[in-house]
Amino acid sequence: MILYLIISIILSILALLCWLKVIISRTIVDKMVALDAANTIVISFLILLGAIFKEIVYVDVAIVYAMLSFVSIIYISRYLEGCK
């Protein structure tokens, strides 16, 4: 259980650092990369919750969240490409 706690703390710190990068970045590309990294950390955290509570529903939510994250990054990239 201590291992889960340590991993949770590390993931939380990394997520906060990614969100800080989103806030302080100047370019849209840097913000998108940091946001994608934060999304990956959230997905990892959801899978960790699934392992802690031994519930498969967390993994299902993580898969759906990953798909939505991927589609949203593609959509934003295409939108920004068209704006140039």
N, C-alpha and C positions, 0 to 999 in steps of 0.2 A: 504494500500500500504506500510505503514511503517513496518508492520509485515513481508511482503515479503522481504523487504530490510534487516531486521534483520536476518531472516532465511538465506538469501543468503550470508550475511557476515559470519555467523556462519559456514555454509557449506564450504565456501571458506577457512576459517581458518583451519577447520578440514581436508580438502583435502590437504592443504599445509603441515600440520603436518604428515599426512600419507605418503606423498611423501618424506618428510624429513626422516621418519623412513625407507622407502625403500632405501634411499641413505646411511644411516649410519649403517644399520643392517649388521651383519657379516654372519649370516646363511641364506641359501636360504629359509628355512621355514619361518623365520621371515619376509623376503622380500615378500614372497607370501601372507602371512596373511595381511601385510600392504597394498599390492597392491589390494587385494580383498576388503579391507575396503575402499580404495580410489575409487574403482569401484562402490561400494555401494553408496558412497557419490555423485559420478557423476550421478548415476541413480536417486538419490533423487533430485539432482539439475535439471535434465531434467524434472522430474515430476513437480517440482515447477515452471519451465518455462512454462509448459503446463497450469498450473493453472493461472499464471500471464497473459499470452496472450490468454487464453481460446482457445487453439489450441490442438486438439487431436493428431496431428502428433508428438508432443514432447513425449507423452506417448508411442506411437508406437515405436519411436526410443529408448526410455528407455527400453522397453520390449526386443527389438532385441539386444541392448547393454548388457542387463542382461544375455540373453541366450549365447551370444558370450563370455562374461566374465566367465560364468560357465563352458562352454566347454573348454576354454583355460586353466583355473585352473586345470581341470581334466586332460587335455593333459599334462601339465607341471608336474603334480604330478606323473602320470604314467611314464613319461620319466625319472624323477629323481629316481623313485623307481627301474627302470631297470638299472640305472647307478651304483647302489650299489653293 
